[in-house]
């Protein structure tokens, strides 16, 4: 049984910073990658950042240069450092982990609210 537990959301002014954490438990050895998605009201869930087992990263264009994803394999935890936050970053942020064997399967956290005020 895999569980993903997020923390670190909150309210911040534009230009500020937040750090999200996602602690994984269970069969974490099966993960191909972990990452963060977000969903704003009335919009589809979108990828923010991913980090693979080898440390390779992928970012949405809208957050490149402002957000940094990292992971601590010893703690089975992934982080999202968010700097220079903008009101358009306001959303519920979801931790994600997936495996591809024997088939693609995604695990999700419960979500954490990030609100950026102007």
Order of alpha helices (4+ residues) and beta strands (2+ residues): beta-beta-beta-beta-beta-beta-beta-beta-beta-beta-beta
